[in-house]
Amino acid sequence: MPMSAEPAVRLSAEVAAAIDRGAPVVALESTIISHGLPRPRNLSVARELEEIVRAEGAVPATTAVLDGVPRVGLSEAELEHVAAEPGMRKLGRRDLPLAVALRVSGATTVSATAFLAARAGVRVFATGGLGGVHRGWTEDQDESADLDTLSRTAITVVCAGVKSILDVPATLQRMETRGITVVAYRSDTFPGFYLNSSGVPVDWRIESPGEAAAIMAAGDALGGDDAALIVANPVPVAEQLDPVLHDRVLAEALAEAGKAGISGQAITPFLLQYLVNGTEGASLEANLAAVRGNARLAARIAAAYAAKD
């Protein structure tokens, strides 16, 4: 079979130049643009996140698949395309070969972004919250593909924990089993996505971007199996969703999902949208506050890691 001359993953000129010279680069996912926010706010937030990364001295690498080509780093026109196309697919790691072969466009989730960014040589990735083990796992064994990809991908992911609709203790146990390293940033507990804390203690705490970069460098020196480093960065207390409101609306959402028989891939978007509606948009604002902080911290970690070379 003839081989294509096209690279499997196409880097923007800016991202490629930054990687070549060892400059800091931060990957950003695109599902928040295509599926997480209403138009036209989605585009303004996408631009804002890239500017936050730039302000900290790093190069943003928003990731997506356009017309079957995985791209790490988007031009302004490509960013607008992701924000504006109504039929944009949501692509996980497993969907990438299909999207490439069938030449379709799609926004990348955590698993797809982490995979493509690592393939491109990007070491740091900022997102909102990870997927994980769903509540009721003992019955349906519903687990996000994020965990499998992160267990096999050498990338540092700065996030606000895992989505609070999930089983947080079970997710942390699963991460331990899969060899995914977890540290909390200036906190003794794992973040709660919309909330500053999930209440679940963590084994390791770090205080600075430099410590995260040192962990990355130590992992490089030790070698061995590739797995992600999760830097769990809590949303500030002043910007978190009211915990009482969160717990009440989430309980309602879970009850409604049970009545409607919603499960599998449909459960996450249902619960998240219920939270947005039930909190009158406050959950979305807390999510955005977390993503902004994660982009800022990720850029600082990428800069500290680049400075070690």
C-alpha positions, 0 to 999 in steps of 0.5 A: 500500500502506498504511503501518504507524504502528508504527516500524520499530525500537522503542526502550525508553523508557530508550534513547530518552530517553538518545539524545534527551539525548545520553547514552552508550548501548551496544548488546548482541547477544542471540545470546549469551543465546539460543544461546551459553550454557546456561540459566539462566546465560544470563539471569544473564550478560545481566543482568551485561553490562547492569550492567557498562555501567550501572556505567560510566555508559552505558545498555545496549541489548540488541537482539532481535526479538520477535513481529516487532518489532525492539527496541533496549533490552529490559525485564526481562520481554523479556530473560527471554523471549529467555533462556527461549524454546527455539525462538528463531531466530538472526537475521542482517541478511538475516533481519530483513525476514522476521522482521518480516513473519512476526512471529517472534521471534529473537535478533540476531547481530552483523550484525543488532544493528549494523544495528538499533542504527545505525538507532536512533542508537546509536553503540557496540556491544559483542560477543565476536568477529566473523565473518569469512573462513573457512579454505579460503575459496579453495575455498568462499568462505565469508564472514560477513555481518558484514563486509558489514554493517560495511562499510556501517554507521557504528558502533563495535564493541568486540570481542575480534577475530574468532572464532579458528576463522576465517582471521584474516589473510584477514579483516583483508585483507577488512576493509581492502578493505571500508573497515572501520577496525581499531584494537587497544586497547593492543596491537600485534597483533590479538586472538585471541578466546579468546587475547590475541593472534592474532600478526597485527600491526595498523597502528593502536593506541590507548591510551584510550577518549578516542582511540576517541571522537576517531576517531569524531568525526573520522569524523563530521567527514570524512563520506563512506561509512559504515563501522564502526570496530572496536576490537579489545580483547584478553582479558587474558593471565590470562583467556585460554584456554591457547594450546596447548590451544586449538591442539590442540583446534581442530586436532581440531575442524577434522579432525572437521568435514572427516571429517563433511563439515560446511561452510557455516552449520553449521561455526561452531557445530560448531567452537565447541561442539567447543572448549567440549567439548574444553576442558571449558568453558574456551573459554566462560569465556575468551569471557565474560571477553572479553565483559565487558571489551568491554562495559566498554570500550564503555561508556567509549568511549560516555561519552567520545564523548557528552562531546565533544558 
